[in-house]
Amino acid sequence: MGLFPAPHRIVSTWQTAYLSHPLYRSVRPWAGALPLADWPTQADYDRLLETARGEQAALPPALRFVCDLEPDAYYEMHIGQSGEVPTRSRNWHDWFNALAWLAWPAGKDALNRRHVRAIERGEVRRGPLRDAATLLDECGVIVACSRPELGQALDDMRWRALFIEERAAWGEEIAAFTLGHAVMETGLTPHLGWCGKALILDVAPAFFGLEYAAQLRALDARLAALLDDDAFLPAPRAMCPLPLLGIPGWWPDNRDPAFYDNTDYFRPTRRAKSASVSCRRQDASGESSPSSPCDTSSPAPASPR
């Protein structure tokens, strides 16, 4: 199955064939900022950062994407110490990682700080806190919601209520904003089983009256503030599974309500109850394949790249 043509191995074709899909809306301004004939070079990454800084993107001052760098320190520690993000050439995963840094500069920086704090405490081999941070970084979809019952339907996995009965609410009272670069990579070859990990953030109704760029900036700042508290998002189960092909406007087949009858994809339960509702309410008050971590079939987080 596929919404798009077979994935091409150059970014320039992706820019024209894929970029209009809602999955990529958060990175669209940066993905199309440079005319590329092929994969980006080091000079292209440098120009992209220069363009972003010229448009007042809130990027860490030392941030730079360095092609084919093999750091001596652990990946996140090297970024934290130098600002250099090791970026493999001709690699979709790292291209999307760079775009995610431009779209979510505060949130990505906060995720890296969280890894650094955990490593400095001795969590080098990974534990629940770093697993949660990695899963958000790789497969995360921020779901902004102005009606608590919509977020509750997502957390409860009541898909027909969320995607059929409340279909008109999408874009007006609930919306998905892609953060994870692995989920962007998997979007090159979407398939049944493709899921993101949703982090629900309550917003005021006025949020949906803002321009998209302003919405994204607000969510980015909010996410960064939350991630700087290690009591927030303490484990992977604090996020909900989100079948991305079910989001209205994201897949043509979901215009037919029968699409949601596939309980292998739209599962009614999960093994461990998520803690996302408590996290959400606390906030309100105070080259990927079908084995990707963004599939329903794989519980393990991705590698930290």
C-alpha positions in Angstrom: 0.0 0.0 0.0 1.2 3.6 -0.4 0.0 7.1 -0.7 3.2 8.2 -2.3 5.4 6.9 -5.2 8.2 4.5 -4.3 10.7 6.5 -2.2 13.5 8.0 -4.1 17.0 8.2 -2.7 17.5 11.9 -3.1 16.0 14.7 -1.0 15.1 16.8 -3.9 12.5 14.3 -5.1 11.1 14.0 -1.6 10.6 17.7 -1.4 8.2 17.6 -4.3 6.6 14.2 -3.8 6.1 14.0 -0.1 6.4 17.4 1.6 2.8 18.4 1.2 1.6 15.5 3.4 0.5 16.7 6.9 3.1 14.4 8.5 5.8 16.8 7.4 4.0 20.1 8.1 6.2 20.9 11.1 9.4 20.7 9.1 8.1 22.0 5.8 9.5 25.6 6.0 13.0 24.2 6.6 12.8 21.3 4.2 12.0 23.6 1.3 14.3 26.4 2.3 17.1 25.3 0.0 17.0 24.2 -3.6 18.7 20.8 -3.6 19.6 18.7 -6.6 20.6 15.7 -4.5 21.3 15.0 -0.9 22.4 18.0 1.2 26.2 18.5 1.6 28.0 20.0 4.6 27.7 23.4 2.9 23.9 22.9 2.5 23.5 22.1 6.2 25.5 25.2 7.1 23.4 27.4 4.8 20.2 25.9 6.2 21.3 26.8 9.7 22.3 30.3 8.5 18.8 30.7 7.0 17.1 29.5 10.1 19.1 31.9 12.3 18.4 34.7 9.9 14.7 34.0 10.5 15.2 34.2 14.3 14.7 30.5 15.0 15.5 29.8 18.6 18.4 27.5 18.0 21.1 26.7 20.5 24.0 29.1 19.7 26.6 26.3 19.0 24.3 24.0 17.0 25.8 22.6 13.8 25.1 19.5 11.8 28.5 17.9 11.0 28.5 15.4 8.2 30.0 12.0 9.0 31.4 13.0 12.3 32.4 10.1 14.6 32.5 11.6 18.1 34.7 10.3 20.8 32.1 10.9 23.5 28.6 9.4 23.7 26.3 10.8 21.0 24.2 13.0 23.3 27.2 14.0 25.4 29.0 15.2 22.3 26.0 17.3 21.3 25.7 18.7 24.8 29.4 19.6 25.0 30.0 20.9 21.5 26.7 21.7 19.9 27.8 19.4 17.0 25.1 16.9 15.8 26.8 14.0 14.0 24.9 13.7 10.7 25.4 10.8 8.3 25.6 11.8 4.6 22.9 10.5 2.3 20.9 9.3 5.2 17.1 9.8 5.6 17.1 9.3 9.4 19.7 12.1 10.0 18.2 14.4 7.4 14.9 14.3 9.3 16.7 14.6 12.6 18.3 17.9 11.3 14.9 19.2 10.2 13.4 18.3 13.6 16.1 20.3 15.3 15.0 23.3 13.2 11.3 22.8 13.8 11.6 22.0 17.5 14.8 23.7 18.7 13.8 24.2 22.3 12.3 20.7 22.6 15.2 18.9 20.9 17.7 20.8 23.1 15.7 19.9 26.2 15.6 16.2 25.1 19.4 16.2 24.7 19.8 17.9 28.1 17.7 15.2 29.6 19.9 12.5 28.2 23.0 14.3 29.4 21.6 14.5 33.0 20.7 10.9 32.9 24.1 9.8 31.6 25.9 11.9 34.2 23.8 10.1 36.9 25.1 6.8 35.5 22.2 5.8 33.1 24.6 5.1 30.3 23.0 1.8 29.3 19.6 3.4 29.2 16.7 3.2 31.7 13.1 4.4 31.7 13.9 8.1 31.6 16.2 7.9 28.6 14.0 5.3 26.9 11.1 7.7 27.1 13.2 10.6 25.8 14.4 8.5 22.9 10.9 7.3 22.0 9.6 10.8 22.0 12.6 12.0 20.0 12.2 9.2 17.4 8.5 8.5 17.2 6.9 11.4 19.1 3.8 13.2 17.9 2.6 16.1 20.0 -1.2 16.1 20.2 -2.6 19.5 21.2 -6.1 19.2 22.6 -8.5 21.9 23.8 -11.2 19.4 24.9 -10.1 17.0 27.6 -12.6 14.3 26.4 -10.7 14.1 23.1 -7.5 13.5 24.8 -9.2 10.9 27.0 -10.5 9.1 23.9 -7.0 8.9 22.6 -5.6 7.6 25.8 -8.4 5.1 26.1 -7.9 4.0 22.5 -11.5 4.6 21.5 -10.7 5.0 17.9 -14.2 5.3 16.4 -15.1 8.0 18.9 -11.8 9.9 18.1 -11.7 9.5 14.4 -15.3 9.1 13.3 -17.6 10.6 15.8 -15.3 13.5 16.5 -13.9 13.8 13.0 -14.8 17.5 12.7 -12.8 18.3 15.8 -9.5 17.6 14.0 -7.8 20.8 13.2 -10.3 22.7 15.4 -10.0 21.2 18.8 -7.3 18.6 18.4 -4.3 18.4 16.1 -1.1 16.3 15.6 2.3 17.9 15.3 5.1 15.6 14.2 8.3 15.7 16.3 9.9 12.2 15.8 12.4 11.9 13.0 12.0 8.1 12.8 8.3 8.5 12.2 9.1 11.0 9.4 11.4 8.4 7.9 8.8 5.7 8.1 6.4 8.0 6.3 8.4 7.4 3.1 6.8 3.9 3.0 3.6 4.1 5.2 1.9 0.8 6.0 -0.7 -0.6 8.3 0.9 -1.0 11.7 2.6 2.5 11.4 2.1 4.3 14.7 3.5 7.3 16.5 3.8 7.8 20.2 1.4 10.6 21.2 2.2 13.1 24.0 -1.0 14.9 24.8 -0.8 18.5 25.8 -3.8 20.5 26.8 -4.2 23.9 25.2 -6.7 26.7 25.5 -9.3 27.0 22.7 -7.6 30.2 21.5 -4.6 28.0 20.5 -6.5 26.9 17.4 -6.9 30.5 16.3 -3.2 31.0 16.0 -1.2 30.6 12.8 0.5 27.2 12.5 4.0 28.6 13.1 2.8 30.3 16.3 1.2 27.1 17.4 4.4 25.2 16.8 6.5 27.8 18.7 4.1 27.6 21.7 4.2 23.8 21.8 8.0 23.8 21.4 8.5 26.2 24.4 6.0 24.3 26.5 7.6 20.9 25.7 11.0 22.2 26.6 9.9 23.5 30.0 8.2 20.2 30.8 11.2 18.1 29.7 13.5 20.1 32.0 11.6 18.4 34.9 12.6 14.8 35.1 9.4 13.9 36.9 7.6 14.6 33.6 7.5 11.7 31.1 9.4 9.3 33.4 8.9 6.2 31.3 7.8 5.2 27.7 4.3 4.2 28.9 3.6 7.9 29.6 2.8 8.2 25.8 -0.2 6.7 23.9 0.0 4.8 20.7 -1.4 6.8 17.8 -2.3 4.9 14.5 -1.2 7.7 12.1 -3.1 6.4 9.1 -6.3 7.0 11.1 -5.9 10.7 11.5 -8.4 12.5 9.3 -6.6 13.9 6.2 -3.6 11.7 6.6 -4.7 8.7 4.6 -7.3 8.5 1.8 -8.7 5.2 2.9 -9.8 6.5 6.3 -12.7 8.4 4.7 -14.5 5.1 4.8 -15.6 4.3 8.4 -15.0 0.6 7.7 -11.2 1.4 7.6 -11.3 1.6 11.4 -12.7 -1.9 11.7 -9.2 -3.4 11.4 -8.6 -4.2 15.1 -5.1 -5.5 14.3 -4.2 -1.8 13.6 -6.8 0.0 15.7 -6.2 -2.0 18.8 -8.8 -1.7 21.6 -6.2 -2.1 24.4 -2.5 -2.1 25.1 -0.5 -4.2 27.5 0.3 -1.5 30.0 -2.1 1.4 30.8 -0.4 4.6 29.8 0.3 7.4 32.4 -0.4 10.0 29.8 -3.6 11.3 31.4 -1.9 12.0 34.7 1.0 13.7 32.9 -1.4 15.8 30.8 -3.4 16.9 33.9 -0.3 17.7 35.9 0.7 20.0 33.0 -2.7 21.7 32.9 -2.3 22.5 36.6 1.1 23.4 37.2 16.3 3.6 6.9 13.1 2.5 8.8 11.1 -0.7 8.1 8.1 -2.5 9.5 10.3 -3.3 12.6 10.6 0.4 13.3 9.9 1.5 16.9 7.1 3.5 15.3 5.1 0.3 14.5 2.6 -1.2 16.9 4.6 -4.5 16.8 7.8 -3.1 18.3 7.9 -2.0 22.0 11.6 -1.2 22.1 12.8 2.3 21.6 15.0 3.2 18.7 18.7 3.8 18.8 19.6 7.4 20.0 20.3 8.9 16.6 
